[in-house]
């Protein structure tokens, strides 16, 4: 999947946030490089005479203090404004999935449907989501710190022992996406993967019905 076309509505919001940071960083980087490279080229001298000396320049000092603070403040506001809808949870999600991270795989429980899918490093489990519908994820860890990471969703959230991390995901593109643990958790960390299958609602219900019968 193309990582620049996020698979969830939340990922699209985060992508817009990242794009703002990339543009601002590119502009600041270009200014810094220009200030380093251009003066020796434009104002070089071939004698040993010192240029005019001064001890302070109050407007300049105020400028290079205030401008960076304004840039940080604007970027902070842009990030906060984008984080609010990403963190928001709908009152009635289409489905609720309890995700348990453990060394070294995952278990996905659908309590309303009586479905549970568990995996191993050799046989990664599958998490099904309904296309266009918000799913509530209740994330926990059974042992050490892990992280629920789906790169194509531009989304990562820690799984912490004794704490439930709750968030909504709303898929906008059908398909199969790779998921993995994003935090080193032990010897089989690299094998702690899973896949996310985004299905139209009718196909999602069929997936649930199949797994109710014990199919994998």
N, C-alpha and C positions, 0 to 999 in steps of 0.2 A: 504494500500500500504506500501511496505517496504521502510522506510525512508532512508535506506542506499543504495538504488538504485534510485537515483533521477529521477523524471519524465521529466526533461528538460535537454537539452545540457548544459545550463548555470549552472544548479544544479550539474552536473557531475564535472564541473570545480571547483566549490566551495567546493565540497566534497574532492577533491584532496588537496585543500588548507587546509581544516580542518585537514585532516589526517597528513599533515606535522606538524601542530601545536601540535597535540596530541602526536606524536612520540617525538618531541623536549621537550615537557612538561614532558613526562614520563621519559626521560633520565635525565633532570635537577632535577626532583623530586627525582629520585633514588640516584643521587649524593648528594643532600642535606641531605636526610635521612641517607645515609652512613656516611657522615661527622659528623652528630649528634650522631649516635648510636655507630659507631665503635671505636672512640677514648676512651670513658670510658671503653669499653670492653678490648681493646688491650693494653692500656697503663695505666691502673689503678695502683695506688700505695696504700700501706697499712700504710704509715707513713704520717706525717704532713709536710715533707720537700717540699719546693716549687721547681718546675721544673726550668730549666735555663730561665732567664728573658732577654728580648731584647726590645728595644724601636721601632725599625722599621725594615721592610724587604722590601726594594724597589722593587725587582723583584715580590714579592708576591702582593704588592699593585698595581703595574702596571698591573699584570695579572688579578686580580679580578675587575679591572676597564675596561680594554680593552676587555676581553672576553665577558662580558655581552653586551657591546656596539656592538661587532661584531655579536653576536646572534640576537640582535634586528634589526641590519641593514640587515642581511640575511633574517629574517622573513618578514621585511618590503618589501624587493625586491620580495620575493616569492608571497606575497599578491598582490602587485602592478601588477606583471606580470599576475596573474590570474584574477585580477579585469578588466583589459583592455578588454579581449574578452567578459566578462559578461556584461560590460557596452556598448560594441559596438552595433551599430544598422545598419542593412542592408539597402542599398539604396531603395529597393523595397520590402517591406514586403508582405507576402501572404494576410494578412488581417490587418485592423486597427480597434481596439475596444476602444471606449471612455468609461472609467470606472469612474462612479461617486459614491463616498461614501457619505452617509448621515445618520443621526440618524433615524433608526438604521438598515440600510440595504444597498443594492447596486443596481445600474442601469448599464446595459451593452448595449451600443449603437454601432451598426454596420452601420456607416453612408453610406458606399458604397452599402449596401444591403437594407437600409431602415428598419432595424430590431432593436427593443428596448425591452430589458427584464429587468423588475424591480421586486424587492421582498420586503418582510416584514420579521420581526423576526419569524413570524409563518410560512411563506412560503418563504424559501430562494431561491434566483434566481440561474439560471444556466448560466455559461460562457462556450461557446463551442470554442475549439481550434482544428486546423487541425494538425494531426500527421505528424511530420517531416518537418513542414513548419513554418517559423518565423512569429509570430504575433506581431504587434506593439501595446502596451498598452499605452494609454494616460490617466493618473490617476489624478483625481482632487477630491476635497472635497467641498460639498455644505454648510458646516457649521463649524465643529470643526476638529481638527486633528484626522485622522484615520490611519490605516495601512493595506495595501493589503498583506495578508500573506497566502501562500500555503505551509504548512510544507513539503509535499512530494516533492516540487520543491526546497527546501532549499532556499526559496526566500521570502523576505519581503521588502516592499517599502512604505514610508509614503505618505499619501494623505493629502495635506496641502491646506487650503483655499487660493485662489488667486494665486496658483502656479500649473503648470502642470508637473507632473513627468512622463517622457517618457522612456520606456524600451522595449526590445524585449524578447519574450519567444518562445523557439523552443521545443515543446514536442517530446519526444523520446519513450514514452510508452503510448499506448492507455489505457483508463480506466476512472474511476471517482475519483476525488480527492476532499478532503475537503479544503475549504478556510474559512478564518475568519478575523475579524479585530484584528490586533495585538497591538493595543494601546487603553488603557482605555478611553472611550469617553462618558460615561454616564450610566444611569440606565439600559438600555437594551443592553449594550455592549456585554454581553455573548451570546445574540441571534443574533448578527450581523454576520451571516455566509453566505456562498454561496458554490456551488459546481462547479468544473471545469470538463467538459466532453471532453476528448481528443478522437477525431474520425478520422478514415482514411479520406482523402480528399473527396472522393465520399459521404461518410456518413455525413461529415461536410456540404457539399452543400445541402444535403437532409434536414439537421437540419435547415439550413438557409431558405430553401424553405418553410418548415413547419411553421416557425415562421413569415414568410412574410404573411402567410394566417391568422395570429392571433392566432396560436396554442401556447400553453405553454409547 
